[in-house]
Amino acid sequence: MRSPEDMIDEAFAPARRAVANCSLPGAVLGIVTAGGERAVRVAGLAQREPEEEALTVDHWFDLASVSKVIATTSFVLALADQGRVGLDRPLTDAIPDLRQYDVANAPERRLTFRDCLAHRTFLPAVEPIYTYGDDPARLRAFALQRAWRHGPPVYSDINFILLGIAVERLIGGALDTLPLGPGLSWGPPPGPAVATERCTWRGRMLKGEVHDENCAAMGGRTGHAGLFGTVAGVLGFAHGLLDGSGASAAAIAAMRTPIEGHRTAGWESRHEGWSGGQACSPATIGHTGFTGTGLWIDFDRGVAWTLLTNRVHPTRHRDSGIFALRPATGDAVVAAFDGD
């Protein structure tokens, strides 16, 4: 086993090439071990337009769907530890007014916390909720009262929007009243931010405000998106799972144990063709974010890595190569860690 500092340059090579050939504006790779050793490398730009800005280790990234695991999943599992929610109980334990006009027949009322954590529901992947208005309370009510169209189980933002509302009901406040580790924050972040996309809906380049349209319209703090983080913040969270200091043993076991296929509580476990590469151990979990972020944790090796990019800058409508870069980076991390 090599130290992170000994392996980081080899592991960062795929991302460095992607920045050099202009596929990505910028990229940060961070590696941490269970013992707490860390290494970070940075390349490229935090912003290309309207003027260039160099990327640093201090920049805050919009973590997008990585919010689902760092924040919402962790919050739900902590509440389960406290006995305030049962994972196999329906969401209506926390949200009694879910589909309140059809309490006898609405299938949404039978969805459990575990169903939503594992994306084991009939809910659609996404819905343009932001096109129905911009009042956060009204849009939450819309999400709760809508008769959602049915389909096969898919990875769904709606699952985590509902989980976020359930957490808010259980704690009697907004998600940002719950503690986060250093280097993690709901937007706007307290430091220099990486630019994401020139948003056609908002009519401006987004920087330091949440990229996800639904999250923005719902107040910037939802169960599926809204979290910002530095590379140090994401590594700190990962280290807490590796050494057991950041969550209970029961919570970490839930994150690691498959529920449906490769879906665990909130996370993905390693499977063929996944984002973390094929060299990692079967005891690896990970999650990605639409803006170009990702976090993977190999519990057998005792190592985690985060690849943070601004792949949607200045627009999502281009080929950034991120879907090939992520597994290439994972395989490079593991090869460097093993000394291959």
Contacts in CASP RR format, 6 or more apart in sequence:
PFRMAT RR
TARGET T0000
AUTHOR 0000-0000-0000
METHOD contacts of the structure
MODEL  1
MRSPEDMIDEAFAPARRAVANCSLPGAVLGIVTAGGERAVRVAGLAQREP
EEEALTVDHWFDLASVSKVIATTSFVLALADQGRVGLDRPLTDAIPDLRQ
YDVANAPERRLTFRDCLAHRTFLPAVEPIYTYGDDPARLRAFALQRAWRH
GPPVYSDINFILLGIAVERLIGGALDTLPLGPGLSWGPPPGPAVATERCT
WRGRMLKGEVHDENCAAMGGRTGHAGLFGTVAGVLGFAHGLLDGSGASAA
AIAAMRTPIEGHRTAGWESRHEGWSGGQACSPATIGHTGFTGTGLWIDFD
RGVAWTLLTNRVHPTRHRDSGIFALRPATGDAVVAAFDGD
1 301 0 8 1.000
1 337 0 8 1.000
1 338 0 8 1.000
2 336 0 8 1.000
2 337 0 8 1.000
2 339 0 8 1.000
3 33 0 8 1.000
3 37 0 8 1.000
3 39 0 8 1.000
4 30 0 8 1.000
4 31 0 8 1.000
4 32 0 8 1.000
4 33 0 8 1.000
4 37 0 8 1.000
4 38 0 8 1.000
4 39 0 8 1.000
4 303 0 8 1.000
5 37 0 8 1.000
5 39 0 8 1.000
6 336 0 8 1.000
7 31 0 8 1.000
7 39 0 8 1.000
7 333 0 8 1.000
7 336 0 8 1.000
7 337 0 8 1.000
7 339 0 8 1.000
8 29 0 8 1.000
8 30 0 8 1.000
8 31 0 8 1.000
8 39 0 8 1.000
8 40 0 8 1.000
8 41 0 8 1.000
8 336 0 8 1.000
9 41 0 8 1.000
10 332 0 8 1.000
10 335 0 8 1.000
10 336 0 8 1.000
11 29 0 8 1.000
11 31 0 8 1.000
11 305 0 8 1.000
11 329 0 8 1.000
11 330 0 8 1.000
11 332 0 8 1.000
11 333 0 8 1.000
11 335 0 8 1.000
11 336 0 8 1.000
11 337 0 8 1.000
12 29 0 8 1.000
12 41 0 8 1.000
12 43 0 8 1.000
12 329 0 8 1.000
12 332 0 8 1.000
13 332 0 8 1.000
14 325 0 8 1.000
14 328 0 8 1.000
14 329 0 8 1.000
14 332 0 8 1.000
15 24 0 8 1.000
15 27 0 8 1.000
15 29 0 8 1.000
15 43 0 8 1.000
15 307 0 8 1.000
15 309 0 8 1.000
15 325 0 8 1.000
15 329 0 8 1.000
16 27 0 8 1.000
16 41 0 8 1.000
16 43 0 8 1.000
18 24 0 8 1.000
18 27 0 8 1.000
18 320 0 8 1.000
18 321 0 8 1.000
18 325 0 8 1.000
19 25 0 8 1.000
19 26 0 8 1.000
19 27 0 8 1.000
19 43 0 8 1.000
19 44 0 8 1.000
20 43 0 8 1.000
23 319 0 8 1.000
23 320 0 8 1.000
23 321 0 8 1.000
23 325 0 8 1.000
24 44 0 8 1.000
24 309 0 8 1.000
24 310 0 8 1.000
24 311 0 8 1.000
24 320 0 8 1.000
24 321 0 8 1.000
24 322 0 8 1.000
24 325 0 8 1.000
25 44 0 8 1.000
25 45 0 8 1.000
25 46 0 8 1.000
25 47 0 8 1.000
25 48 0 8 1.000
25 55 0 8 1.000
25 195 0 8 1.000
25 309 0 8 1.000
25 310 0 8 1.000
25 313 0 8 1.000
26 42 0 8 1.000
26 43 0 8 1.000
26 44 0 8 1.000
26 45 0 8 1.000
26 46 0 8 1.000
26 55 0 8 1.000
26 309 0 8 1.000
26 310 0 8 1.000
27 42 0 8 1.000
27 43 0 8 1.000
27 44 0 8 1.000
27 55 0 8 1.000
27 307 0 8 1.000
27 308 0 8 1.000
27 309 0 8 1.000
28 40 0 8 1.000
28 41 0 8 1.000
28 42 0 8 1.000
28 55 0 8 1.000
28 57 0 8 1.000
28 59 0 8 1.000
28 61 0 8 1.000
28 231 0 8 1.000
28 306 0 8 1.000
28 307 0 8 1.000
28 308 0 8 1.000
28 309 0 8 1.000
29 40 0 8 1.000
29 41 0 8 1.000
29 305 0 8 1.000
29 306 0 8 1.000
29 307 0 8 1.000
29 308 0 8 1.000
29 329 0 8 1.000
30 38 0 8 1.000
30 39 0 8 1.000
30 40 0 8 1.000
30 41 0 8 1.000
30 231 0 8 1.000
30 234 0 8 1.000
30 235 0 8 1.000
30 305 0 8 1.000
30 306 0 8 1.000
30 307 0 8 1.000
31 38 0 8 1.000
31 39 0 8 1.000
31 40 0 8 1.000
31 235 0 8 1.000
31 303 0 8 1.000
31 304 0 8 1.000
31 305 0 8 1.000
31 333 0 8 1.000
32 38 0 8 1.000
32 235 0 8 1.000
32 236 0 8 1.000
32 238 0 8 1.000
32 239 0 8 1.000
32 242 0 8 1.000
32 303 0 8 1.000
32 304 0 8 1.000
32 305 0 8 1.000
33 242 0 8 1.000
33 302 0 8 1.000
33 303 0 8 1.000
34 239 0 8 1.000
34 242 0 8 1.000
34 243 0 8 1.000
34 302 0 8 1.000
34 303 0 8 1.000
35 239 0 8 1.000
35 242 0 8 1.000
35 243 0 8 1.000
36 239 0 8 1.000
36 242 0 8 1.000
36 243 0 8 1.000
38 232 0 8 1.000
38 235 0 8 1.000
40 57 0 8 1.000
40 231 0 8 1.000
40 232 0 8 1.000
40 235 0 8 1.000
42 55 0 8 1.000
42 56 0 8 1.000
42 57 0 8 1.000
43 55 0 8 1.000
44 54 0 8 1.000
44 55 0 8 1.000
45 52 0 8 1.000
45 53 0 8 1.000
45 54 0 8 1.000
45 55 0 8 1.000
46 53 0 8 1.000
46 54 0 8 1.000
46 55 0 8 1.000
46 56 0 8 1.000
46 59 0 8 1.000
46 192 0 8 1.000
46 193 0 8 1.000
46 194 0 8 1.000
46 195 0 8 1.000
46 310 0 8 1.000
47 53 0 8 1.000
47 194 0 8 1.000
47 195 0 8 1.000
47 207 0 8 1.000
47 310 0 8 1.000
47 313 0 8 1.000
48 195 0 8 1.000
48 313 0 8 1.000
48 314 0 8 1.000
49 195 0 8 1.000
49 198 0 8 1.000
49 205 0 8 1.000
49 313 0 8 1.000
49 314 0 8 1.000
50 205 0 8 1.000
53 192 0 8 1.000
53 195 0 8 1.000
55 194 0 8 1.000
56 192 0 8 1.000
57 230 0 8 1.000
57 231 0 8 1.000
57 232 0 8 1.000
58 191 0 8 1.000
58 192 0 8 1.000
58 230 0 8 1.000
59 191 0 8 1.000
59 192 0 8 1.000
59 193 0 8 1.000
59 194 0 8 1.000
59 230 0 8 1.000
60 183 0 8 1.000
60 185 0 8 1.000
60 189 0 8 1.000
60 190 0 8 1.000
60 191 0 8 1.000
60 192 0 8 1.000
60 193 0 8 1.000
60 194 0 8 1.000
60 208 0 8 1.000
60 228 0 8 1.000
60 229 0 8 1.000
60 230 0 8 1.000
61 193 0 8 1.000
61 194 0 8 1.000
61 228 0 8 1.000
61 229 0 8 1.000
61 230 0 8 1.000
61 231 0 8 1.000
61 291 0 8 1.000
61 293 0 8 1.000
61 308 0 8 1.000
61 310 0 8 1.000
62 193 0 8 1.000
62 194 0 8 1.000
62 196 0 8 1.000
62 206 0 8 1.000
62 208 0 8 1.000
62 210 0 8 1.000
62 211 0 8 1.000
62 226 0 8 1.000
62 228 0 8 1.000
62 291 0 8 1.000
62 293 0 8 1.000
63 70 0 8 1.000
63 225 0 8 1.000
63 226 0 8 1.000
63 227 0 8 1.000
63 228 0 8 1.000
63 229 0 8 1.000
63 234 0 8 1.000
63 289 0 8 1.000
63 291 0 8 1.000
63 293 0 8 1.000
63 294 0 8 1.000
64 211 0 8 1.000
64 212 0 8 1.000
64 225 0 8 1.000
64 226 0 8 1.000
64 289 0 8 1.000
64 290 0 8 1.000
64 291 0 8 1.000
64 292 0 8 1.000
64 293 0 8 1.000
65 157 0 8 1.000
65 224 0 8 1.000
65 225 0 8 1.000
65 287 0 8 1.000
65 288 0 8 1.000
65 289 0 8 1.000
65 290 0 8 1.000
66 227 0 8 1.000
66 234 0 8 1.000
66 287 0 8 1.000
66 288 0 8 1.000
66 289 0 8 1.000
66 293 0 8 1.000
66 294 0 8 1.000
66 295 0 8 1.000
67 223 0 8 1.000
67 224 0 8 1.000
67 225 0 8 1.000
67 226 0 8 1.000
67 227 0 8 1.000
68 160 0 8 1.000
68 223 0 8 1.000
68 224 0 8 1.000
68 225 0 8 1.000
68 266 0 8 1.000
68 287 0 8 1.000
69 255 0 8 1.000
69 266 0 8 1.000
69 267 0 8 1.000
69 286 0 8 1.000
69 287 0 8 1.000
69 295 0 8 1.000
70 180 0 8 1.000
70 184 0 8 1.000
70 227 0 8 1.000
70 234 0 8 1.000
70 237 0 8 1.000
70 295 0 8 1.000
71 175 0 8 1.000
71 178 0 8 1.000
71 180 0 8 1.000
71 223 0 8 1.000
71 227 0 8 1.000
72 160 0 8 1.000
72 163 0 8 1.000
72 164 0 8 1.000
72 167 0 8 1.000
72 175 0 8 1.000
72 223 0 8 1.000
72 224 0 8 1.000
73 117 0 8 1.000
73 255 0 8 1.000
73 265 0 8 1.000
73 266 0 8 1.000
73 267 0 8 1.000
74 247 0 8 1.000
74 251 0 8 1.000
75 164 0 8 1.000
75 167 0 8 1.000
75 175 0 8 1.000
75 178 0 8 1.000
76 85 0 8 1.000
76 87 0 8 1.000
76 113 0 8 1.000
76 117 0 8 1.000
76 163 0 8 1.000
76 166 0 8 1.000
76 167 0 8 1.000
76 265 0 8 1.000
77 247 0 8 1.000
77 248 0 8 1.000
77 250 0 8 1.000
77 251 0 8 1.000
77 254 0 8 1.000
77 255 0 8 1.000
77 265 0 8 1.000
78 247 0 8 1.000
78 248 0 8 1.000
78 251 0 8 1.000
79 85 0 8 1.000
79 167 0 8 1.000
79 170 0 8 1.000
79 171 0 8 1.000
80 86 0 8 1.000
80 87 0 8 1.000
80 113 0 8 1.000
80 250 0 8 1.000
80 251 0 8 1.000
80 254 0 8 1.000
81 248 0 8 1.000
81 250 0 8 1.000
81 251 0 8 1.000
84 170 0 8 1.000
85 93 0 8 1.000
85 94 0 8 1.000
85 113 0 8 1.000
85 166 0 8 1.000
85 170 0 8 1.000
86 93 0 8 1.000
86 113 0 8 1.000
87 112 0 8 1.000
87 113 0 8 1.000
87 114 0 8 1.000
87 117 0 8 1.000
87 254 0 8 1.000
87 265 0 8 1.000
88 112 0 8 1.000
88 113 0 8 1.000
88 114 0 8 1.000
89 112 0 8 1.000
89 113 0 8 1.000
90 109 0 8 1.000
90 110 0 8 1.000
90 111 0 8 1.000
90 112 0 8 1.000
91 98 0 8 1.000
91 108 0 8 1.000
91 109 0 8 1.000
91 111 0 8 1.000
91 112 0 8 1.000
91 113 0 8 1.000
91 116 0 8 1.000
91 162 0 8 1.000
91 163 0 8 1.000
91 166 0 8 1.000
92 98 0 8 1.000
92 109 0 8 1.000
94 166 0 8 1.000
94 167 0 8 1.000
94 169 0 8 1.000
94 170 0 8 1.000
95 144 0 8 1.000
95 162 0 8 1.000
95 165 0 8 1.000
95 166 0 8 1.000
95 169 0 8 1.000
97 144 0 8 1.000
98 106 0 8 1.000
98 108 0 8 1.000
98 109 0 8 1.000
98 144 0 8 1.000
98 162 0 8 1.000
99 106 0 8 1.000
99 108 0 8 1.000
99 109 0 8 1.000
99 144 0 8 1.000
99 145 0 8 1.000
99 147 0 8 1.000
100 144 0 8 1.000
100 145 0 8 1.000
101 145 0 8 1.000
102 109 0 8 1.000
102 147 0 8 1.000
103 109 0 8 1.000
106 147 0 8 1.000
107 122 0 8 1.000
107 150 0 8 1.000
108 147 0 8 1.000
108 148 0 8 1.000
108 162 0 8 1.000
111 121 0 8 1.000
111 123 0 8 1.000
111 162 0 8 1.000
113 163 0 8 1.000
113 166 0 8 1.000
114 120 0 8 1.000
114 259 0 8 1.000
114 265 0 8 1.000
115 121 0 8 1.000
115 159 0 8 1.000
116 159 0 8 1.000
116 160 0 8 1.000
116 162 0 8 1.000
116 163 0 8 1.000
117 159 0 8 1.000
117 163 0 8 1.000
117 259 0 8 1.000
117 265 0 8 1.000
117 266 0 8 1.000
118 259 0 8 1.000
118 260 0 8 1.000
118 263 0 8 1.000
118 264 0 8 1.000
118 265 0 8 1.000
118 266 0 8 1.000
119 153 0 8 1.000
119 154 0 8 1.000
119 155 0 8 1.000
119 156 0 8 1.000
119 159 0 8 1.000
119 260 0 8 1.000
119 263 0 8 1.000
119 266 0 8 1.000
120 153 0 8 1.000
120 259 0 8 1.000
120 260 0 8 1.000
120 263 0 8 1.000
121 153 0 8 1.000
121 156 0 8 1.000
121 159 0 8 1.000
122 148 0 8 1.000
122 150 0 8 1.000
122 151 0 8 1.000
122 152 0 8 1.000
122 153 0 8 1.000
123 148 0 8 1.000
123 154 0 8 1.000
123 156 0 8 1.000
123 158 0 8 1.000
123 159 0 8 1.000
124 148 0 8 1.000
124 149 0 8 1.000
124 151 0 8 1.000
124 154 0 8 1.000
124 156 0 8 1.000
124 158 0 8 1.000
125 154 0 8 1.000
125 155 0 8 1.000
125 156 0 8 1.000
125 157 0 8 1.000
125 158 0 8 1.000
126 156 0 8 1.000
126 157 0 8 1.000
126 158 0 8 1.000
126 214 0 8 1.000
127 146 0 8 1.000
127 148 0 8 1.000
127 157 0 8 1.000
127 158 0 8 1.000
127 214 0 8 1.000
128 213 0 8 1.000
128 214 0 8 1.000
129 139 0 8 1.000
129 142 0 8 1.000
129 143 0 8 1.000
129 161 0 8 1.000
129 214 0 8 1.000
129 217 0 8 1.000
129 218 0 8 1.000
130 139 0 8 1.000
130 201 0 8 1.000
130 213 0 8 1.000
130 214 0 8 1.000
130 216 0 8 1.000
130 217 0 8 1.000
130 218 0 8 1.000
132 139 0 8 1.000
132 142 0 8 1.000
133 139 0 8 1.000
133 217 0 8 1.000
134 217 0 8 1.000
136 217 0 8 1.000
136 218 0 8 1.000
136 219 0 8 1.000
136 220 0 8 1.000
139 214 0 8 1.000
139 217 0 8 1.000
139 218 0 8 1.000
140 165 0 8 1.000
140 218 0 8 1.000
143 158 0 8 1.000
143 161 0 8 1.000
143 162 0 8 1.000
143 165 0 8 1.000
144 162 0 8 1.000
144 165 0 8 1.000
148 158 0 8 1.000
153 260 0 8 1.000
157 214 0 8 1.000
157 224 0 8 1.000
157 225 0 8 1.000
159 224 0 8 1.000
160 222 0 8 1.000
160 223 0 8 1.000
160 224 0 8 1.000
161 214 0 8 1.000
161 218 0 8 1.000
161 222 0 8 1.000
161 223 0 8 1.000
161 224 0 8 1.000
163 223 0 8 1.000
164 175 0 8 1.000
164 222 0 8 1.000
164 223 0 8 1.000
164 224 0 8 1.000
165 223 0 8 1.000
167 175 0 8 1.000
167 178 0 8 1.000
167 223 0 8 1.000
168 174 0 8 1.000
168 175 0 8 1.000
171 177 0 8 1.000
171 178 0 8 1.000
174 221 0 8 1.000
175 186 0 8 1.000
175 221 0 8 1.000
175 222 0 8 1.000
175 223 0 8 1.000
176 186 0 8 1.000
176 221 0 8 1.000
180 186 0 8 1.000
180 227 0 8 1.000
181 233 0 8 1.000
181 236 0 8 1.000
181 237 0 8 1.000
182 232 0 8 1.000
182 233 0 8 1.000
182 236 0 8 1.000
183 229 0 8 1.000
183 230 0 8 1.000
183 232 0 8 1.000
183 233 0 8 1.000
184 227 0 8 1.000
184 228 0 8 1.000
184 229 0 8 1.000
184 233 0 8 1.000
184 234 0 8 1.000
184 237 0 8 1.000
185 227 0 8 1.000
185 228 0 8 1.000
185 229 0 8 1.000
186 220 0 8 1.000
186 221 0 8 1.000
186 226 0 8 1.000
186 227 0 8 1.000
186 228 0 8 1.000
187 208 0 8 1.000
187 209 0 8 1.000
187 210 0 8 1.000
187 220 0 8 1.000
187 221 0 8 1.000
187 226 0 8 1.000
187 227 0 8 1.000
187 228 0 8 1.000
188 208 0 8 1.000
188 209 0 8 1.000
188 228 0 8 1.000
189 208 0 8 1.000
189 228 0 8 1.000
189 229 0 8 1.000
193 207 0 8 1.000
193 208 0 8 1.000
193 228 0 8 1.000
194 207 0 8 1.000
194 308 0 8 1.000
194 310 0 8 1.000
194 313 0 8 1.000
195 205 0 8 1.000
195 206 0 8 1.000
195 207 0 8 1.000
195 310 0 8 1.000
195 313 0 8 1.000
195 314 0 8 1.000
196 206 0 8 1.000
196 207 0 8 1.000
196 211 0 8 1.000
196 291 0 8 1.000
196 310 0 8 1.000
196 312 0 8 1.000
196 313 0 8 1.000
197 205 0 8 1.000
197 206 0 8 1.000
197 211 0 8 1.000
197 312 0 8 1.000
197 313 0 8 1.000
197 314 0 8 1.000
197 315 0 8 1.000
197 316 0 8 1.000
198 204 0 8 1.000
198 205 0 8 1.000
198 206 0 8 1.000
198 314 0 8 1.000
198 315 0 8 1.000
199 205 0 8 1.000
199 206 0 8 1.000
199 211 0 8 1.000
199 213 0 8 1.000
201 213 0 8 1.000
202 216 0 8 1.000
205 314 0 8 1.000
208 228 0 8 1.000
209 216 0 8 1.000
210 216 0 8 1.000
210 220 0 8 1.000
210 225 0 8 1.000
210 226 0 8 1.000
211 225 0 8 1.000
211 290 0 8 1.000
211 291 0 8 1.000
211 312 0 8 1.000
212 222 0 8 1.000
212 224 0 8 1.000
212 225 0 8 1.000
212 226 0 8 1.000
212 290 0 8 1.000
214 222 0 8 1.000
214 224 0 8 1.000
214 225 0 8 1.000
215 221 0 8 1.000
215 222 0 8 1.000
215 224 0 8 1.000
215 225 0 8 1.000
215 226 0 8 1.000
220 226 0 8 1.000
231 306 0 8 1.000
231 308 0 8 1.000
234 295 0 8 1.000
234 306 0 8 1.000
234 308 0 8 1.000
235 304 0 8 1.000
235 306 0 8 1.000
237 246 0 8 1.000
237 295 0 8 1.000
238 295 0 8 1.000
238 297 0 8 1.000
238 304 0 8 1.000
238 306 0 8 1.000
239 245 0 8 1.000
239 304 0 8 1.000
240 246 0 8 1.000
240 247 0 8 1.000
241 247 0 8 1.000
241 252 0 8 1.000
241 255 0 8 1.000
241 297 0 8 1.000
241 304 0 8 1.000
242 297 0 8 1.000
242 299 0 8 1.000
242 302 0 8 1.000
242 303 0 8 1.000
242 304 0 8 1.000
244 252 0 8 1.000
247 255 0 8 1.000
254 264 0 8 1.000
254 265 0 8 1.000
255 264 0 8 1.000
255 265 0 8 1.000
255 266 0 8 1.000
255 267 0 8 1.000
255 285 0 8 1.000
256 264 0 8 1.000
256 267 0 8 1.000
256 269 0 8 1.000
256 283 0 8 1.000
256 285 0 8 1.000
256 299 0 8 1.000
257 264 0 8 1.000
257 265 0 8 1.000
258 264 0 8 1.000
258 269 0 8 1.000
259 265 0 8 1.000
261 271 0 8 1.000
262 268 0 8 1.000
262 269 0 8 1.000
262 270 0 8 1.000
262 271 0 8 1.000
262 274 0 8 1.000
263 269 0 8 1.000
264 285 0 8 1.000
266 287 0 8 1.000
267 285 0 8 1.000
267 286 0 8 1.000
267 287 0 8 1.000
268 274 0 8 1.000
268 275 0 8 1.000
268 285 0 8 1.000
268 286 0 8 1.000
268 287 0 8 1.000
269 282 0 8 1.000
269 284 0 8 1.000
269 285 0 8 1.000
269 286 0 8 1.000
270 276 0 8 1.000
270 277 0 8 1.000
270 278 0 8 1.000
270 280 0 8 1.000
270 281 0 8 1.000
270 282 0 8 1.000
270 283 0 8 1.000
270 284 0 8 1.000
270 285 0 8 1.000
272 278 0 8 1.000
273 327 0 8 1.000
274 327 0 8 1.000
275 286 0 8 1.000
275 288 0 8 1.000
275 294 0 8 1.000
275 296 0 8 1.000
275 323 0 8 1.000
275 326 0 8 1.000
275 327 0 8 1.000
276 284 0 8 1.000
276 286 0 8 1.000
276 296 0 8 1.000
276 326 0 8 1.000
276 327 0 8 1.000
276 329 0 8 1.000
276 330 0 8 1.000
276 331 0 8 1.000
277 326 0 8 1.000
277 327 0 8 1.000
277 328 0 8 1.000
277 330 0 8 1.000
277 331 0 8 1.000
277 334 0 8 1.000
278 327 0 8 1.000
278 331 0 8 1.000
279 330 0 8 1.000
279 331 0 8 1.000
279 334 0 8 1.000
279 335 0 8 1.000
280 296 0 8 1.000
280 298 0 8 1.000
280 301 0 8 1.000
280 330 0 8 1.000
280 334 0 8 1.000
281 298 0 8 1.000
281 299 0 8 1.000
281 300 0 8 1.000
281 301 0 8 1.000
282 300 0 8 1.000
283 298 0 8 1.000
283 299 0 8 1.000
283 300 0 8 1.000
284 296 0 8 1.000
284 297 0 8 1.000
284 298 0 8 1.000
284 299 0 8 1.000
284 300 0 8 1.000
285 296 0 8 1.000
285 297 0 8 1.000
285 299 0 8 1.000
286 294 0 8 1.000
286 295 0 8 1.000
286 296 0 8 1.000
286 297 0 8 1.000
287 294 0 8 1.000
287 295 0 8 1.000
288 294 0 8 1.000
288 326 0 8 1.000
290 312 0 8 1.000
290 316 0 8 1.000
291 309 0 8 1.000
291 310 0 8 1.000
291 311 0 8 1.000
291 312 0 8 1.000
292 307 0 8 1.000
292 308 0 8 1.000
292 309 0 8 1.000
292 310 0 8 1.000
292 311 0 8 1.000
292 312 0 8 1.000
292 320 0 8 1.000
292 322 0 8 1.000
293 306 0 8 1.000
293 307 0 8 1.000
293 308 0 8 1.000
293 309 0 8 1.000
294 306 0 8 1.000
294 307 0 8 1.000
294 308 0 8 1.000
294 326 0 8 1.000
295 304 0 8 1.000
295 305 0 8 1.000
295 306 0 8 1.000
296 304 0 8 1.000
296 305 0 8 1.000
296 306 0 8 1.000
296 330 0 8 1.000
297 304 0 8 1.000
298 304 0 8 1.000
298 334 0 8 1.000
301 334 0 8 1.000
301 337 0 8 1.000
301 338 0 8 1.000
303 333 0 8 1.000
303 337 0 8 1.000
305 329 0 8 1.000
305 330 0 8 1.000
305 333 0 8 1.000
307 325 0 8 1.000
307 326 0 8 1.000
307 329 0 8 1.000
309 320 0 8 1.000
309 322 0 8 1.000
309 325 0 8 1.000
311 320 0 8 1.000
311 321 0 8 1.000
311 322 0 8 1.000
312 320 0 8 1.000
END
